[in-house]
């Protein structure tokens, strides 16, 4: 094996040049095969790449189940506190005050779970990546993007439920109770 380092986007040009040199140098009976370092890694670690796909699928599935759990929790919370929200609306509370009332709980939940999960994930990825020559880079951007995506999905889920609860007529809620 001989690996050549080439610039970004120059992989195809380098492969074509090496194949051309090999075709001119070898007899016609030998067909040159040029692969990249990543091709060799995929060949040697085929099981790991399949496992990566399975883990990615499970991560997305877990995220969806978590979002359904958050939706369920906010639904139960808003239904349980429906009368309180109606009284707050009658007393002049706006959508912002009601949203902040619910948002505090979910901000605390997000920050506390991130404070527990990120160090554990960092340790596990560090231990796992030491076994391989090529692995994902884990840094502030990695954790920031995960945290931001979870925050955005949670905010969207909570916003939909809070918007629904603030549109309810307070008189109807109090009459029903």
ZAVEX-81366 format. One line per 4 residues: their letters; for each residue z, y, x of N, C-alpha, C. Coordinates in pm, 1 decimal, always signed. Each point is the difference from the previous one (the first is absolute). Layout:
// ZAVEX-81366
a) Z Y X Z Y X Z Y X | ...
END
This chain:
// ZAVEX-81366
xxxx) +0.0 -119.2 +84.2 +0.0 +119.2 -84.2 +0.0 +124.1 +87.7 | -74.3 +96.4 -46.2 -3.6 +129.5 +66.8 +1.3 +105.8 -108.9 | +98.5 +86.2 +3.2 +11.4 +105.1 -101.2 -38.5 +133.2 +61.5 | -81.2 +74.0 -73.0 -41.8 +132.8 +42.4 +61.3 +101.5 -95.2
xxxx) +48.8 +105.8 +56.3 +56.8 +105.3 -82.7 -109.2 +101.4 -30.0 | -15.8 +32.2 -127.4 -100.1 +98.4 -39.0 +65.1 +103.7 -91.1 | -65.4 +112.1 -12.3 +52.7 +109.3 -81.5 -8.2 -30.2 -148.0 | +62.4 +86.5 -76.4 +1.7 -15.2 -145.4 -142.2 +4.0 -54.6
xxxx) -36.8 -100.1 -76.5 -132.3 -6.4 -59.6 -107.7 -54.2 +92.9 | +32.0 -30.9 +123.9 -99.0 -48.8 +94.7 -3.6 -150.3 +11.6 | +69.8 -68.1 -87.1 +10.2 -146.0 +6.7 -135.4 -68.1 -18.5 | -76.3 +42.2 -100.1 -129.1 -63.7 -27.3 -98.2 +24.4 +114.7
xxxx) +0.8 +120.6 +52.8 -89.4 +31.9 +111.6 +35.7 -83.2 +122.6 | +130.1 -14.9 +27.2 +44.2 -79.2 +115.4 -36.8 -147.4 -19.3 | +19.6 -52.3 -122.3 -36.0 -139.6 -27.9 -149.5 -22.8 +20.8 | -81.1 +92.1 -49.0 -145.6 -14.5 +14.0 -41.1 +4.6 +147.1
xxxx) +62.2 +88.3 +77.1 -32.9 +10.5 +142.0 +38.7 -127.8 +74.3 | +120.3 -52.3 -26.0 +46.3 -122.3 +66.7 -88.3 -118.6 -39.1 | -37.0 -11.2 -126.5 -88.6 -108.6 -43.7 -135.6 +9.5 +68.5 | -51.3 +121.2 +12.9 -128.1 +19.7 +66.6 +7.4 -42.6 +147.0
xxxx) +106.2 +37.0 +68.9 +17.8 -37.3 +141.5 +13.2 -151.2 +13.0 | +75.4 -61.9 -88.5 +18.1 -145.8 +6.0 -129.7 -74.4 -29.2 | -80.5 +47.8 -95.7 -127.6 -65.0 -31.4 -96.0 +5.9 +118.7 | +2.4 +112.4 +69.8 -87.5 +12.9 +117.1 +50.5 -83.6 +117.6
xxxx) +132.6 -19.0 +8.2 +58.4 -69.8 +115.4 +1.3 -151.3 -16.9 | +22.5 -49.7 -120.3 +10.9 -143.6 -24.0 -135.1 -58.4 -38.1 | -14.3 -131.8 +17.5 -122.3 -66.0 -47.3 -8.2 +7.5 -152.8 | -119.3 -20.8 -52.9 -21.9 +11.1 -144.8 +76.2 -104.7 -79.8
xxxx) +38.2 -109.0 +62.5 +71.8 -105.7 -71.5 +145.3 +38.3 -30.5 | +52.0 +98.8 +68.9 +137.9 +44.4 -23.4 -2.7 +122.9 -90.3 | +64.2 -13.4 -112.6 +7.6 +111.6 -95.4 +133.0 +72.5 +24.1 | -4.4 +125.8 +41.3 +125.4 +71.8 +26.6 +74.4 +32.5 -129.5
xxxx) +129.1 -10.8 +9.5 +86.1 +33.3 -114.1 +98.6 +107.0 +45.7 | -9.0 +116.4 -58.9 +85.7 +112.0 +38.2 +96.2 +27.6 -114.0 | +126.7 -4.5 +33.5 +103.1 +26.6 -99.2 +89.8 +113.0 +50.3 | +70.0 +60.0 -93.7 +95.9 +103.6 +36.9 +137.6 -62.4 +16.7
xxxx) +90.7 +78.3 +54.3 +137.7 -46.1 +15.9 +60.7 -32.0 -136.3 | -32.5 +82.3 -98.3 +53.3 -23.2 -134.0 -56.8 -128.6 -60.1 | -125.8 -33.2 +28.8 -57.7 -126.5 -46.7 +76.3 -118.5 +59.9 | +31.4 +9.7 +129.9 +76.9 -106.3 +65.4 +140.0 -11.7 -59.2
xxxx) +60.7 +113.0 -29.2 +134.2 -3.0 -60.9 -7.2 -64.3 -137.4 | -99.9 +38.5 -79.3 -14.3 -58.9 -134.3 -23.0 -151.7 +8.0 | -73.1 -43.4 +100.6 -27.5 -142.8 +16.7 +126.9 -75.3 +40.6 | +75.6 +58.4 +91.5 +121.3 -66.1 +49.2 +114.8 +6.8 -100.3
xxxx) +3.9 +106.6 -75.0 +112.4 +20.5 -91.1 -47.6 +3.5 -145.1 | -83.5 -92.6 -36.1 -55.2 -4.9 -135.9 +110.3 -18.2 -103.9 | +97.0 -82.6 +31.9 +109.5 -23.4 -93.6 +80.3 +127.5 -24.1 | +23.0 +77.6 +104.7 +74.5 +123.6 -14.2 -75.1 +101.8 -85.6
xxxx) -132.9 +2.9 +12.5 -77.6 +92.9 -80.8 +2.0 -41.6 -146.7 | -1.3 -129.1 -26.9 +14.3 -46.2 -138.6 +138.6 +33.4 -52.9 | +100.3 -19.1 +85.0 +136.5 +33.1 -38.5 +13.8 +149.3 -27.2 | -69.3 +82.9 +78.3 +4.3 +144.7 -21.7 -54.4 +35.3 -137.4
xxxx) -107.5 -65.6 -41.0 -56.6 +24.4 -133.0 +96.3 -40.1 -110.5 | +66.6 -113.2 +20.1 +96.8 -45.7 -99.5 +117.7 +95.9 -6.9 | +48.9 +44.1 +115.3 +113.2 +92.9 +3.2 -38.5 +133.2 -63.7 | -121.5 +47.5 +25.2 -45.9 +124.1 -61.6 -5.8 -13.7 -151.7
xxxx) -52.5 -112.0 -48.4 -4.5 -24.0 -144.2 +140.1 -2.3 -58.9 | +90.9 -69.2 +68.2 +138.4 -7.8 -50.2 +68.3 +136.9 +3.8 | -30.9 +81.4 +100.4 +58.6 +133.9 +7.8 -47.0 +86.6 -116.5 | -128.8 -7.1 -31.3 -52.7 +76.8 -112.7 +60.0 -50.8 -130.3
xxxx) +10.9 -130.0 -13.8 +60.0 -57.5 -119.7 +146.6 +41.1 -13.2 | +72.5 -0.4 +110.3 +140.1 +42.4 -1.0 +11.6 +146.6 -38.1 | -89.4 +82.2 +50.8 +1.3 +141.8 -34.4 -26.2 +19.9 -149.0 | -93.7 -74.7 -55.7 -27.1 +9.7 -143.2 +119.6 -45.4 -83.6
xxxx) +64.5 -107.9 +40.9 +118.3 -47.1 -71.2 +112.2 +102.4 +10.3 | +14.2 +62.9 +115.5 +101.3 +103.8 +16.7 -26.9 +118.3 -91.5 | -127.1 +39.1 -10.2 -34.2 +111.9 -87.8 +26.5 -35.1 -146.1 | -25.6 -124.6 -37.9 +33.5 -42.1 -136.1 +151.5 +2.4 -21.9
xxxx) +75.4 -36.5 +102.9 +146.2 +6.9 -9.4 +48.1 +142.8 -13.5 | -60.4 +91.7 +75.3 +37.0 +141.8 -11.0 -36.5 +52.1 -138.0 | -116.2 -38.6 -49.3 -41.0 +41.8 -134.3 +97.8 -53.2 -104.4 | +40.3 -123.4 +16.2 +97.2 -59.1 -92.7 +134.5 +71.4 +7.7
xxxx) +43.8 +29.7 +123.4 +128.8 +67.0 +16.4 -1.8 +139.8 -59.9 | -104.9 +75.3 +22.3 -6.6 +135.3 -55.9 -15.0 -5.3 -151.5 | -70.8 -101.1 -51.1 -12.2 -14.6 -145.4 +135.9 -28.6 -62.5 | +72.6 -94.0 +59.0 +133.8 -30.4 -52.2 +93.2 +120.2 +12.7
xxxx) -10.2 +70.0 +113.2 +85.2 +116.0 +21.8 -30.5 +111.1 -99.5 | -127.6 +25.5 -24.7 -34.2 +106.4 -95.4 +34.2 -39.9 -143.3 | -18.3 -125.8 -34.3 +37.4 -43.4 -135.3 +150.7 +7.6 -20.2 | +75.1 -37.0 +103.8 +145.4 +3.5 -8.2 +50.2 +144.2 -11.5
xxxx) -68.2 +91.8 +66.6 +45.2 +139.2 +3.5 -83.5 +90.9 -90.2 | -67.1 -57.3 -96.0 -87.0 +76.4 -89.8 +76.8 +108.4 -75.2 | +115.9 -33.7 -50.7 +79.9 +97.2 -76.5 +46.2 +113.9 +92.1 | +41.0 -35.5 +122.2 +41.8 +102.5 +96.5 -116.1 +95.3 +30.8
xxxx) -120.4 -54.9 +15.6 -115.8 +84.2 +29.3 -30.7 +91.4 -118.5 | +14.7 -51.7 -122.3 -24.6 +81.8 -119.2 +99.2 +116.0 -5.9 | +126.0 -26.8 +28.1 +102.5 +106.3 -1.2 -29.5 +101.1 +110.3 | -40.6 -46.9 +116.9 -35.0 +92.0 +109.1 -119.7 +87.7 -38.1
xxxx) -99.5 -57.5 -68.7 -115.0 +78.8 -43.6 +40.6 +105.0 -102.8 | +88.5 -38.0 -91.0 +47.4 +95.2 -100.6 +73.1 +115.3 +68.0 | +74.6 -30.5 +105.5 +75.5 +102.7 +72.5 -86.3 +78.9 +97.8 | -130.7 -26.0 +5.0 -90.1 +82.3 +79.4 -48.6 -60.0 +130.3
xxxx) +31.1 -125.2 +27.0 -48.2 -61.7 +124.1 -150.4 -22.8 -9.9 | -67.9 +30.5 +107.6 -144.5 -20.1 +4.1 -35.4 -133.1 +63.3 | -129.0 -20.0 +14.6 -50.0 -124.3 +59.0 +50.2 -13.6 +143.9 | +5.2 +112.0 +71.1 +43.2 -3.8 +139.8 +144.6 -46.4 +14.2
xxxx) +88.8 +54.0 -83.1 +141.4 -39.2 +7.7 +18.8 -147.7 -36.4 | -72.3 -44.4 -99.7 +10.0 -141.1 -40.1 -58.4 -89.6 +109.2 | -111.5 +41.0 +59.9 -60.8 -78.6 +107.6 +93.7 -8.0 +120.1 | +63.9 +111.7 +36.0 +93.5 -1.2 +113.5 +120.5 -89.7 -27.5
xxxx) +41.0 -7.2 -125.3 +112.2 -86.7 -36.5 -31.6 -146.1 +32.2 | -120.5 -42.4 -34.8 -39.6 -137.8 +28.7 -42.2 -19.1 +145.3 | -61.5 +102.5 +57.7 -54.3 -11.8 +135.8 +109.2 -21.9 +104.0 | +117.2 +55.0 -20.3 +108.0 -16.7 +98.2 +28.9 -148.1 +26.3
xxxx) +10.8 -75.3 -105.9 +29.5 -142.4 +13.4 -108.4 -71.0 +81.5 | -125.4 +28.4 -30.2 -108.9 -70.8 +65.5 -22.2 +48.0 +142.7 | +30.6 +125.1 +29.2 -7.1 +48.7 +137.9 +105.1 -71.3 +84.6 | +120.2 -13.8 -52.4 +105.9 -70.6 +72.7 -39.4 -145.8 +21.8
xxxx) -56.8 -64.0 -101.5 -43.5 -139.2 +14.3 -109.8 -14.1 +104.7 | -98.9 +88.6 -2.3 -109.8 -7.3 +97.5 +48.5 +21.7 +142.5 | +82.2 +102.0 +20.6 +45.9 +30.8 +135.7 +91.4 -110.0 +52.1 | +88.2 -51.9 -84.6 +91.4 -104.4 +47.9 -74.5 -130.4 +30.5
xxxx) -96.6 -36.9 -81.0 -75.3 -122.4 +29.9 -88.2 +18.5 +123.0 | -56.5 +119.6 +19.0 -79.8 +25.6 +120.0 +88.3 -3.9 +124.3 | +122.5 +52.8 -9.8 +91.1 -0.8 +114.2 +38.6 -143.1 +38.9 | +3.4 -89.5 -95.0 +29.4 -140.6 +30.2 -124.9 -77.0 +42.2
xxxx) -110.8 +23.7 -68.9 -118.8 -82.2 +21.2 -76.7 +36.0 +127.0 | -10.6 +127.4 +34.8 -81.2 +38.3 +114.7 +53.4 -52.7 +132.7 | +130.2 +9.8 +28.7 +47.2 -59.8 +126.3 -18.5 -152.1 +4.1 | +24.1 -66.1 -112.6 -18.7 -145.0 -5.5 -147.3 -35.7 +20.9
xxxx) -89.5 +73.1 -63.7 -143.3 -23.1 +16.8 -43.2 +27.0 +143.8 | +51.8 +106.6 +58.5 -32.9 +31.4 +139.1 +42.4 -110.2 +94.3 | +118.8 -52.5 -19.5 +49.9 -108.5 +84.8 -85.2 -125.6 -17.1 | -31.7 -35.6 -124.8 -81.8 -119.2 -24.8 -141.2 +14.8 +56.5
xxxx) -60.7 +116.7 -17.1 -134.0 +20.6 +54.6 +0.9 -0.1 +152.0 | +103.7 +54.7 +59.5 +10.7 -0.4 +146.5 +11.7 -143.4 +52.3 | +82.9 -80.0 -65.9 +16.1 -139.5 +41.3 -130.1 -78.4 -20.5 | -67.9 +25.5 -110.0 -123.4 -71.1 -30.4 -113.6 +43.7 +90.9
xxxx) -9.4 +129.6 +30.4 -111.3 +49.7 +80.2 +9.6 -40.1 +146.2 | +117.6 -38.1 +46.4 +13.4 -41.1 +139.8 -71.1 -132.3 +28.6 | -36.7 -72.4 -104.9 -69.4 -127.6 +17.3 -151.1 +16.2 +13.8 | -53.6 +120.8 -22.0 -144.4 +17.6 -5.4 -45.7 +109.7 +94.7
xxxx) -124.3 -12.6 +45.8 -58.1 +100.9 +89.1 -46.8 +120.9 -80.0 | -47.0 -21.4 -120.6 -48.8 +107.8 -85.5 +78.1 -3.2 -129.3 | +59.2 +113.0 -35.9 +79.0 +7.1 -121.8 -10.6 +141.4 -54.7 | +50.0 +21.9 -119.8 -6.5 +133.6 -58.8 +95.5 +93.1 +72.9
xxxx) -36.6 +127.1 +2.9 +89.5 +97.5 +61.2 +95.7 +50.1 -107.0 | +126.7 -5.3 +31.7 +103.3 +40.2 -94.0 +65.8 +124.9 +56.4 | -10.5 +106.1 -75.1 +58.4 +125.5 +42.3 +37.6 +83.0 -120.2 | +25.6 +126.9 +21.3 +39.3 +86.7 -111.9 -106.8 +7.6 -108.9
xxxx) -127.4 -4.7 +37.3 -106.3 +5.6 -100.0 +1.5 -124.6 -89.1 | +27.6 -115.8 +58.7 +7.6 -125.3 -75.7 +110.6 +8.3 -104.9 | +120.0 +33.9 +43.8 +113.0 +8.5 -92.2 -15.8 +115.8 -97.3 | -55.4 +111.2 +46.2 -21.0 +114.5 -88.6 -97.8 -31.1 -111.4
xxxx) -107.7 -72.5 +34.0 -98.4 -34.2 -103.2 +56.9 -98.8 -101.0 | +79.0 -94.8 +45.8 +64.3 -92.7 -93.4 +95.3 +74.5 -91.8 | +84.5 +84.8 +59.4 +97.7 +74.4 -79.0 -70.7 +93.4 -98.2 | -104.4 +67.5 +45.1 -72.3 +92.6 -86.1 -67.1 -73.1 -116.0
xxxx) -58.8 -115.6 +25.5 -65.2 -73.9 -108.6 +100.7 -49.0 -102.5 | +116.1 -47.0 +45.5 +102.8 -44.1 -93.8 +55.3 +118.9 -78.5 | +19.7 +112.0 +67.8 +49.5 +119.8 -68.7 -100.5 +45.9 -104.8 | -128.7 +2.4 +34.3 -100.9 +43.4 -95.9 -7.1 -91.9 -122.0
xxxx) +5.2 -130.7 +23.3 -1.8 -92.8 -113.6 +125.2 +14.2 -85.8 | +114.2 +19.6 +63.9 +124.5 +16.3 -74.6 -0.6 +130.6 -78.5 | -44.4 +107.9 +63.3 -5.1 +129.8 -68.6 -94.9 -7.4 -119.6 | -112.8 -63.7 +17.8 -94.0 -14.9 -110.2 +62.4 -79.3 -114.7
xxxx) +66.1 -109.7 +32.2 +63.3 -83.3 -101.6 +110.2 +76.5 -73.0 | +86.0 +67.0 +75.6 +110.8 +74.8 -60.5 -54.4 +117.9 -80.6 | -103.0 +67.6 +52.1 -56.7 +114.7 -70.5 -54.9 -39.6 -136.5 | -69.6 -112.8 -7.1 -56.6 -44.3 -128.2 +111.1 -22.2 -102.4
xxxx) +106.7 -65.4 +40.6 +109.7 -26.8 -94.5 +74.0 +128.5 -37.6 | +22.7 +87.8 +95.5 +71.3 +124.3 -30.1 -86.4 +89.6 -89.3 | -130.1 +2.4 +23.4 -89.0 +77.9 -86.0 +6.7 -51.0 -143.4 | +5.1 -131.0 -15.1 +9.2 -56.3 -134.5 +132.4 +35.4 -67.3
xxxx) +107.3 -2.7 +75.6 +131.5 +28.0 -60.2 +14.5 +148.7 -33.4 | -63.4 +88.3 +77.6 +13.2 +143.0 -28.8 -87.5 +43.3 -117.0 | -96.4 -79.6 -38.7 -85.2 +32.4 -115.1 +62.6 -40.5 -132.9 | +110.4 -70.8 +5.1 +64.6 -47.3 -122.2 +69.4 +117.1 -68.5
xxxx) -9.6 +3.1 -130.0 +66.5 +102.9 -79.0 +150.1 -29.3 -3.7 | +86.0 +93.3 +46.1 +144.6 -24.7 +2.5 +59.2 -28.3 -137.0 | -53.9 +62.3 -103.5 +53.1 -22.2 -134.4 -21.3 -144.3 -44.3 | -114.7 -56.2 +34.0 -28.6 -139.7 -35.2 +94.9 -95.9 +71.3
xxxx) +30.0 +28.0 +125.9 +88.6 -86.7 +78.0 +139.9 +2.5 -56.6 | +50.5 +119.1 -30.0 +137.1 +12.7 -50.7 +8.9 -58.1 -141.7 | -103.6 +17.0 -80.6 -0.8 -55.8 -135.4 +0.1 -153.0 +6.1 | -73.6 -56.7 +95.7 -7.0 -146.1 +13.7 +133.2 -57.3 +44.7
x) +74.0 +70.7 +82.4 +130.0 -48.3 +50.7 +97.8 +9.1 -114.5
END
